[in-house]
Amino acid sequence: MTRIFLDVHALQTVPPSNINRDDTGAPKTALYGGVPRARVSSQAWKRATRTYFDDEHLLEPSELGVRTKKVVEVLAERITALDPSLGEEVALALADETVKAAGLKTEVPKRKAEAAKATGAAAAPEAKYLVFLSARQLDGLARLAVEGAADIAAFLKEKKNKEKVKEIADGRHSVDIALFGRMVADAADYNVDAAVQVAHAISVHRVENESDYYTAVDDQNTDEETGAGMIGTVDFNSATLYRYAALGVHQLAANLGQGLREDEPRTEPVRRAVEAFVHSFVASLPTGKINTFGHHTLPDAVVVKLRTTRPISFVAAFEDPIRGDQGGHVRDACDRLAAYIPDIERAYGDAESTLTWVLRVGPNTLKLGGIGTEVDALGDLVTAVGQAVAERLDEPA
């Protein structure tokens, strides 16, 4: 298959906030272009993107997965749903044996063992690491466990059944697994190469963290009781962020295989996954300290490129930090991109095979309108990109 890459670039301004904290509780930063920048880690925005799929119902539950150490409990719930007569304790035992047969290590955490001893209830084992399984994989494993419920140990010792466990656990990947990949330390055969790479979002300008000193008043204080009930500080910053993600459409297609449904064209699951990703990456927002700061913003400008060469980030447009001499950063950032993108595309891009779409808001983004096909709304952008991807996939290699 021809290599197909989708680059998503966004400029987004966030007000005072602490979206993504370091180990001291301060907003994460990075040194770039010789000055400190605000930073939101790739992990933070990948999780926000992944949870947005479900929160906004962009994909059906059957097309998504779950990443958890509590894989035994999750599987046991599916087992009891298939056969309620088995009971919770039996279902947990069946699930544990099935997970182990897949090559994953489990153990009962000390805290759970102590709680179970005190209550007499069954203690659910947990995986020693986060396990990412699709809904279809979990359903398949549950059906197999119920099939062998009479003697699960003997059932799973049979070669064909043990192979079936591994076949189920490594087939029919969900969209989120296909996009973000999967790594299993004890069973490398289950690893899935990520189709998406997400850059750390950084500010286009210099940023210094600030500190907010706050107090809280005790509502039950009398007139004689003065002073605060508590005091504290919280660090924050505000920034115009450059965000970037690169999606290997060909890798996504390979990860999804024949797709999640039997009755649809080969390109349909890929198109649906691409549309969900573009929508979710653009519109999602990490929620760190959101109750404190209410930093609910959306990008001022989005540029999407579909290309066959290689992913190209435009972060170098901001290596020289924007000074904000006019009091803001969005206009200068858009002007920088509008000048930089044609230059780097001319030097390294492939104009004949590259498609470009631009979604922008407000007069500060005006210059970006000339670098590609303008769309009026996120829905229009998502649809246009999805259709173009499906057409590219249908082209002969």
N, C-alpha and C positions, 0 to 999 in steps of 0.2 A: 504493500500500500504506500502511496505517495505520502511523504511527511506533510502534515498540515498543522500549523500553529495558530493559536488564537491569543493575541496579546490584549490585555485589558488595562488601561491606564485611567486613573481618576485623581482629580484634585478635590480635596475635601477640607473645609475649614471647621475646626472644632473649638468651642469656647473654653474657658477655664474648665479643666477636667483632669482626671487621673485614670485614663482608660486602661492602662496596662502597667502594673507596678513591678518594681524590682524587689530584691530581698529586704530592702529597708523601708518599703512602702512608698517610695518616691516614683514618679513617672519615669519610665525607661527613656534613656537618651542614647545618642550615638555621636561620634565625632566624624564629620564629613565635610570636606572642603575647608578643613582647618578650624571649624567652629562647631560648638555643640548643637545638636538638633534634637527635637522631640522625636520619639520613636514608639511605634506600636509593633510588637513582634509579629512575625508571620504566623506563629502558633495561635495567637489571640484572634487574628482575623480569620484564620482557617476554621477555628471552632465556631466563630460567629457565623461564618458562611454556611457551615454544615448544619448548625441548629436552625438556621433560617429556613432551610428546605422544609422542615417539619412544621415549624412555627407558623409559616405562611402558606402551608399546604401546596407548595410548588411541586411536590412529588408525592405519590401514593406511599403509604407505610410499607407496602410490599417491595418498593424500590429502594428502601433505605436500610441501614444497619444500626447496630448498637455497639459501642466500644465500652467495655466494662470489665472489671475484675470479677463481678458477680455473675459470670456467665452460667454457672451451675444453677443459680436461682432463676435466671431468665429462662433457661432451658426447661427447668422443672415446671415453671408456670405453663409452658406450652404443652408439656407432657400431661399435666392434670387437665388442661383444656381438652385434649384429645380423649382422655380416659379418666374422668373424675373418680372412678372407683379405686384408683391406685393410691390415693391419699398423698399428703404432703411429704411424709418421711420417705415413702417408697419412691416417689417422684424425684426427690433429691438424690437418692442413691442411684437411681437409673441415670439421671443427668450426669452425676459425677463420673460414673463408669464410662459413659459415652464420651464425655469430654477428655478423659484420660486416654481412651482408645484412639482419639484424634491426635494424640501426641502432646497434649497440653498438660502442664503440671498444676495440680491443685493441692490445697491444704486448708484446714480449718484455722482461721486466725485466732490467736490467743484470746482476744476480747470476746469473740463469739463462743469459743469453747467454755469460757467462764460463765457467760450469760446462760448458755444452754444447761450447764451443770446446775445452776441455781433454779432454773425454771422447769427443767426436765424435758424441754423441747429439743427437737432435732437441730443440730448446728449445720448450717450450710457451708460447704467448702467454697473457697474462692481461688481463682487463678492467681499465680504469683506476679502477673503483669496484666496490663490491659489487653483484652482480646476483642478484636473487631470482627463481628460476624454479621452477615446480611440476614434479613427477615426470612428469606427463602432457605438459607443454610440452617438457621435455627429450626424452622419448621420441618425440614428434611431430617435433621438429627432427632427431633422429637418423635417423628413417625417411626424411625428406626428403633429408638429406645422402647417405644410401646410394643413394637413387633417382637422384641426380645425380652419383654418384661418378665416372663416366667422364670428365666434364668439368664440374666443379662451378662454375667461373667462368661458363661459357656457360649452364649450367643456371639459375643464379641471376640471370642478366641478363634472362631471360624474365619478362615482367611478371606472368604468372599465378603463377610460382614465387616471385617476390619478395613478392607479396601473400600467398602461402600461408605464407611464413616469418613475416610479421608477424601473420597471423591465428592461427597456432599459438602464438606467443610471448605473445599477449594473450587467449588463450581458456583455458577449463577451469582456472581458478585453483585452487590448492590451498587447504586450510582455513587454513593459517598465513598465506598471502598475503591471503586474504579477510578474516582477522581483523586482522592487523597492518599491512596495506597494503604498497605498493611505490612507490618513487620512483626513476626513471631519469633522470639529469641530461640526457643527450643525446637522449632519446626520451620526451618528456612524454606521448606517446600511450599509453605502457605504464604510466603511473602508476595506482595503485589506492588509492582513499581508504580509510583504515583504518576498520574497524568498531569497533575497541576503543580506548578511551583509558584509560591506566593512570597513576594519580597517583604522585608520589614518596611513598613510605611515610615517615612521620615519627613520632617518639616522642610519646606523649601527655603527656610530662613533660619537665622540663629535663634535659639531659644534658651532661656534660663529658667529653671524651675523656681517657683515661688512657694510660699508657705502661708496657709490660712490659719490664723489663731482664732479658735472659737470657744464659746462658753455655753453651758446649758443650765437653765434655771430650774430649781426644784419647785414644782407647782405647789407643794405643801409648806413652803417656807412661810413663816409668820413675818410681820413687819419688823420684828426685832432681829430676824435672821437674814443678814445681808450676804452678798457674795454668790458665787456660782455653785451649782451642784456638782459640776465637773468642768474641767478645761482640757483643751487638747489642741493639736495642730494636725493639718493634713496638707500634703504637698500637692501642687497642681501646675499645669502650664496650659497655654493655648497655642494653636498652630494651624497653619495651612499645610496639609499633608499631601505628599505625592505617594499614591498607592499603585502597585503593579502586580499583575499575575499573568503567568504564561500557561496556557493549556495546550498540551499535545493531543490534538484530536485523534491522531492515528493511534496513540497509546491508549486513549480512552476507549476507542473502538475495540482494540485488542483485549483490554481488560473486561469489557462487557461481553465479549464473545458474540454469541448469537442473539444476545439480548435477553430481556426479562420476560418477554411474552412470546408465545408461539405463533400468534396470528397477526404479526406486524412485519413490515418491510425491514430489511437489515439495517437501514440507516435511521429508522425511527427512534430506537432507544438512545442512540448517540445524539440525535437532534434534540431530544427531550432533555437529556443530561446537560448538553451545552447550554440550552436556554435556561435551565434551572440554575446552572452555575453563574452565568453572566448576571442574571437577575439578582441572585443571592449575594454575589461578591460586591456588586455595586450598592445594593440597598442595605446590607447588613451592617451592624455596628457592635463592637465589643461593649459589654455593659459594666466594666469595672467602675465602681464608685458612681454609677449612674443615678442612684437615689440622692447622692450628695450634690451632684453637679448638673444633672439633667441635660447632658450634652447631645441632644437628639438633632443631629444634622444629617444632610445628604450631600453627595458630591455636587460641586458647582459645575464641573465639566467631566465628561467621560469620553475617552477615545478608544475605540476597539479596532484592531487590525487583524485580518485573516491573511496569513502568508504561508509560503512553502519553503522559505529559506531557513531561518532560525529565529528564535525569540529575540526581541530587541527591547531592552528597557530604555526609557528616556530620562532616567534619573540624572545623567550627566549634564542635562540642561540646567541643573540646580547645584552643580559642584561649586560654582561661585554663588554664594548665598544671596538671595534677594534682600535688598536693604529696606524696602518698605518706605522709601522716601516720601511717597504720597499718602502714607498713613495706613495702607493695606498691602496685601500680598497676592490676592487672587488675580488682579488684572496683570501685574507684572509676571506672575507665574504662567498665565495663559499666553501672554505675549512671547515669553521665552520658549514655550513649547511650539507655538506657531512658527517661530523662526528655526528652532532646532530640528523638528521632525523632518521637514523637507530636505534639510542638509544631510542628515544621517541616512535617510532613505535613498537619496541620490548616490551617496557613496557606497552603501552596503545593501540596500534593499533590492527588490525585484518589482518594479512598478507594474509590469504586465500581469503578475499573478497576485498582487496584494490588493485587498479591498479594505476601505477605511470608512468607519462610521463615527459621527460626532454627536453627542448629546450635551447640550450646554444650557445654562440658566443665567439670565441677566446680561447686561451690557458689558460687564467686566470680562466676559469670555468671548467677545465678538470676534477677535482675530482667529480663534480656533475654527470658526465656521468655514474657512476657506481650505482646510486640509483634507476634507472628506465629505461624504454624504451626510447631510444633517438630518437628524430625526427629532421629532417633537417630544417624545415621551419614552420612558423606559420600556414600556410594552412594545412600542414600535421597534426599538433597538433590539430587544430580545428576539422578536419575530424575524427581523431582517437577518440577524446573525445566524439563527437556526436554519433558515431556508438556504442561506449561502453554504453552510456546513454540509447540509444534506446533498446539495448539488455537487459540491466538491467530492464527497464520498462516492457519488454515483459515476464520476468521471473515470474512464479507464486509466489504469496505472501506467 
